[in-house]
Amino acid sequence: MSQNHEISETDSAKLKWWGDYEFELNRPKTWQFGSLLVRLTRGMQEWRLEYYRPQVQYDYEQQWHNIDDPEFAFPQPVKIERYMFKSTQSKLQLMPRLADRSVVIKPVDPIYIPAGQRGTLYISTPLWMSAFVDGQREPIFDLPIIRPKDTWFGPNHRTGEICYATAVDGRTELHQLKPRAFRAVTPIEFHNTSNQQLRFDRMNVPVPALPLFFSESTGRLWTSQIKVMHEGLDRPPRIRIENRTPPHAGEVTYLQPPRETAGALFNMFDSFF
């Protein structure tokens, strides 16, 4: 049924918090993104960012809105960052970005792929908020909307990397994954060409190597697809980042390039199957 896959334009617009914003001098703009409060003020020669993040943030807090009251007081402690310029321009662009480190996902239940089978798992990972001004290639700030926990990923304490951890309910059917304003969907396609059934408990998703897209029709942020080919227990799986989103994503708009270029090999599985 099409209502499972399509999202109305009003719902899609409600999810879309990013874009170009015009700032008058010393007239701040304030928002609430989930539980994160953000205030931005343009001065003659600086941009000023104030934000408040509660100690505990919940992933289900996916709503956002403008706060029109210029006197709205943030709870303490408030973080303040100031960015100096020779002179500021009125336009600032807020944009979503994928996380700045790989994200380890642990499906709520282990997933098995029988010998000779293939299937796609849809997972989602948390987004960062970045601010771009004309003339600067890099964002002036880049912060997680909902800060994920740190975790270690690797075969032992010496070999591996610090990543983020996020609980996911990996779905084999896209319509079971609720569209969210502060998370992007990554489709992971598995091909098990070996003659053993495979199981995985957790997976390290190389999100800094993925581009980010938005689809108006599905009201979702998307990354390109990852393909995992498993040919046998005697060799590591082959991982390929495709340069496209799946057909389910519909028409997409390109939002952000990958944070870093894709290396040849990703260590996506520490204890492989």
C-alpha positions as CSV (number, residue, x, y, z in Angstrom):
1,M,0.0,0.0,0.0
2,S,1.5,3.3,-1.1
3,Q,0.9,5.2,2.1
4,N,3.5,3.1,3.8
5,H,6.2,4.3,1.3
6,E,5.1,7.8,0.5
7,I,5.1,10.7,2.9
8,S,3.0,13.9,2.4
9,E,4.7,17.1,1.4
10,T,3.8,18.7,4.7
11,D,5.4,15.9,6.7
12,S,8.4,16.1,4.5
13,A,8.7,19.8,5.1
14,K,8.3,19.3,8.8
15,L,11.4,17.0,8.8
16,K,13.5,19.5,6.8
17,W,15.3,21.8,9.3
18,W,18.2,22.7,7.1
19,G,18.6,25.4,4.4
20,D,19.6,29.0,3.9
21,Y,18.8,31.5,6.7
22,E,19.0,35.3,6.5
23,F,20.3,37.1,9.6
24,E,19.9,40.8,10.5
25,L,22.7,42.2,12.6
26,N,22.3,41.4,16.4
27,R,18.9,39.7,15.8
28,P,19.4,36.1,17.0
29,K,17.6,33.1,15.7
30,T,16.8,30.3,18.2
31,W,15.7,26.7,17.6
32,Q,15.1,23.5,19.5
33,F,16.3,20.4,17.7
34,G,15.2,17.4,19.8
35,S,16.6,18.3,23.2
36,L,19.4,20.5,21.8
37,L,18.8,24.3,22.1
38,V,20.7,26.5,19.6
39,R,20.9,30.2,19.3
40,L,22.8,32.0,16.5
41,T,23.6,35.7,16.4
42,R,25.3,37.6,13.7
43,G,27.5,40.5,14.7
44,M,29.4,43.0,12.5
45,Q,32.6,40.9,12.7
46,E,31.6,37.6,14.4
47,W,29.1,34.8,14.5
48,R,28.1,33.7,18.0
49,L,26.8,30.2,18.7
50,E,25.1,29.4,22.0
51,Y,23.8,25.9,22.7
52,Y,22.6,23.8,25.5
53,R,22.7,20.0,25.5
54,P,21.1,18.0,28.4
55,Q,23.4,15.3,29.9
56,V,21.0,12.6,28.7
57,Q,19.5,12.8,25.2
58,Y,17.0,10.3,23.8
59,D,16.9,9.2,20.3
60,Y,13.2,9.3,20.0
61,E,13.3,13.1,20.4
62,Q,13.2,13.9,16.7
63,Q,11.0,17.0,16.5
64,W,12.3,20.5,16.0
65,H,10.9,24.1,15.9
66,N,11.8,27.7,15.9
67,I,11.7,29.6,19.2
68,D,10.4,33.1,18.5
69,D,10.9,34.7,21.9
70,P,14.2,36.7,21.7
71,E,14.5,36.6,25.5
72,F,14.2,32.8,25.7
73,A,16.6,31.7,28.5
74,F,18.6,28.5,28.0
75,P,19.1,26.2,31.0
76,Q,22.7,26.0,32.3
77,P,25.4,25.2,31.4
78,V,25.4,27.0,28.1
79,K,28.3,26.5,25.6
80,I,29.3,29.7,23.8
81,E,31.5,29.7,20.7
82,R,32.5,32.9,18.7
83,Y,33.8,32.9,15.2
84,M,35.6,36.1,14.1
85,F,35.4,37.5,10.6
86,K,36.7,40.7,8.9
87,S,33.0,41.3,8.2
88,T,30.0,39.0,8.2
89,Q,27.4,38.4,5.5
90,S,23.7,38.0,6.1
91,K,23.3,34.5,4.8
92,L,24.2,31.4,6.8
93,Q,23.5,27.8,5.7
94,L,22.6,25.1,8.2
95,M,23.2,21.6,6.8
96,P,23.0,18.0,8.0
97,R,26.2,15.9,7.9
98,L,26.9,12.3,8.7
99,A,28.9,11.4,11.8
100,D,32.6,12.2,11.9
101,R,33.6,8.7,12.9
102,S,32.3,5.2,12.0
103,V,29.1,4.1,13.7
104,V,28.8,0.7,15.3
105,I,25.3,-0.7,15.0
106,K,24.1,-3.6,17.0
107,P,20.8,-5.0,15.8
108,V,18.3,-5.7,18.6
109,D,18.3,-9.3,17.5
110,P,21.1,-11.1,15.7
111,I,20.7,-11.5,11.9
112,Y,21.3,-14.7,9.9
113,I,21.9,-14.9,6.2
114,P,21.5,-18.5,4.9
115,A,24.0,-19.9,2.3
116,G,23.4,-18.5,-1.2
117,Q,20.9,-15.8,0.0
118,R,21.0,-12.1,-0.4
119,G,19.0,-9.4,1.3
120,T,19.0,-5.7,2.2
121,L,19.1,-4.3,5.7
122,Y,18.0,-0.7,6.3
123,I,19.7,1.0,9.2
124,S,19.9,4.6,10.4
125,T,22.7,6.6,12.0
126,P,22.7,10.0,13.8
127,L,23.3,13.3,12.1
128,W,25.5,16.3,12.8
129,M,24.5,20.0,12.3
130,S,27.0,22.2,10.4
131,A,26.9,25.9,9.6
132,F,28.4,27.2,6.3
133,V,29.1,30.8,5.4
134,D,30.1,32.1,2.0
135,G,33.8,32.1,1.3
136,Q,34.6,29.2,3.7
137,R,34.9,25.7,2.5
138,E,34.7,24.1,5.9
139,P,31.8,24.7,8.3
140,I,32.3,27.2,11.1
141,F,30.8,24.6,13.5
142,D,29.9,21.0,13.3
143,L,28.1,19.4,16.2
144,P,26.0,16.3,16.8
145,I,22.3,16.9,17.3
146,I,22.0,13.9,19.6
147,R,25.4,12.9,20.8
148,P,26.0,9.2,20.4
149,K,28.1,7.2,22.9
150,D,31.7,6.3,22.2
151,T,32.7,2.7,21.7
152,W,35.8,0.7,20.7
153,F,35.6,-1.5,17.6
154,G,38.3,-4.1,16.8
155,P,39.5,-7.6,17.5
156,N,41.3,-6.5,20.7
157,H,42.2,-3.5,22.9
158,R,45.3,-2.6,20.8
159,T,43.9,-3.0,17.3
160,G,40.9,-1.1,16.3
161,E,39.4,2.4,16.4
162,I,37.1,4.6,18.5
163,C,33.7,4.8,17.0
164,Y,30.2,5.8,18.0
165,A,27.6,3.3,19.2
166,T,23.9,3.5,18.4
167,A,21.1,1.1,19.0
168,V,19.2,0.3,15.8
169,D,16.3,-1.8,14.8
170,G,17.7,-2.8,11.4
171,R,14.7,-3.4,9.1
172,T,14.4,-5.6,6.0
173,E,11.4,-3.5,4.9
174,L,11.9,0.2,4.6
175,H,8.3,1.2,5.6
176,Q,9.0,-0.3,9.0
177,L,11.7,2.4,9.6
178,K,10.1,5.6,10.7
179,P,11.4,8.8,8.9
180,R,13.4,10.9,11.3
181,A,14.7,14.4,11.1
182,F,18.1,13.7,12.8
183,R,19.0,10.3,11.3
184,A,20.0,9.1,7.8
185,V,19.1,5.8,6.3
186,T,21.9,3.5,5.0
187,P,20.9,0.4,2.9
188,I,23.3,-2.5,3.4
189,E,23.0,-5.2,0.8
190,F,24.3,-8.7,1.8
191,H,25.3,-11.4,-0.6
192,N,26.2,-14.7,1.0
193,T,27.8,-16.7,-1.8
194,S,29.5,-19.1,0.7
195,N,28.0,-22.5,1.6
196,Q,27.6,-21.6,5.3
197,Q,24.8,-19.7,7.1
198,L,26.2,-16.4,8.4
199,R,25.3,-14.5,11.5
200,F,26.3,-11.1,12.6
201,D,25.8,-9.3,16.0
202,R,27.4,-6.0,15.3
203,M,28.7,-4.0,12.4
204,N,30.9,-1.0,11.9
205,V,29.4,1.4,9.3
206,P,31.9,3.7,7.6
207,V,29.6,6.7,7.5
208,P,32.4,9.3,7.0
209,A,33.0,7.7,3.6
210,L,29.4,8.1,2.5
211,P,27.7,11.0,0.7
212,L,24.4,12.3,2.1
213,F,21.1,12.8,0.1
214,F,17.5,14.0,0.8
215,S,14.4,12.5,-0.8
216,E,11.3,14.7,-0.8
217,S,9.0,11.9,-1.7
218,T,10.1,9.6,1.1
219,G,10.8,12.4,3.6
220,R,14.1,10.7,4.4
221,L,17.8,11.5,4.5
222,W,19.8,8.8,2.7
223,T,23.3,7.7,2.2
224,S,24.5,5.7,-0.8
225,Q,24.2,1.9,-0.6
226,I,26.9,-0.5,0.9
227,K,27.3,-3.9,-0.6
228,V,28.8,-6.7,1.5
229,M,29.9,-9.9,-0.4
230,H,30.8,-12.9,1.7
231,E,32.5,-15.7,-0.2
232,G,33.8,-18.0,2.6
233,L,35.1,-18.1,6.1
234,D,38.7,-18.2,4.9
235,R,38.7,-14.6,3.6
236,P,37.3,-11.3,4.8
237,P,34.1,-10.0,3.2
238,R,34.4,-7.6,0.3
239,I,32.8,-4.3,1.1
240,R,31.8,-1.9,-1.7
241,I,30.3,1.6,-1.4
242,E,28.0,2.1,-4.3
243,N,27.7,5.6,-5.8
244,R,23.9,5.4,-5.8
245,T,20.9,5.3,-3.5
246,P,18.5,2.4,-3.9
247,P,15.3,2.7,-6.0
248,H,13.2,2.9,-2.8
249,A,14.8,6.3,-2.1
250,G,13.0,7.9,-5.1
251,E,14.3,11.1,-6.5
252,V,17.1,12.4,-4.3
253,T,18.9,15.8,-3.9
254,Y,22.7,15.7,-3.2
255,L,23.3,17.4,0.2
256,Q,26.9,16.7,1.3
257,P,30.0,14.9,0.0
258,P,31.7,12.2,2.1
259,R,33.8,13.6,5.0
260,E,36.7,11.5,3.9
261,T,37.6,9.4,0.8
262,A,36.8,5.8,1.0
263,G,39.8,3.6,1.8
264,A,40.1,0.3,-0.1
265,L,39.2,-1.9,3.0
266,F,36.8,-1.3,5.8
267,N,36.9,-3.3,8.9
268,M,33.1,-3.6,9.2
269,F,33.0,-6.8,11.2
270,D,35.2,-7.5,14.2
271,S,34.0,-11.0,15.0
272,F,32.9,-12.1,11.6
273,F,29.9,-14.2,11.7
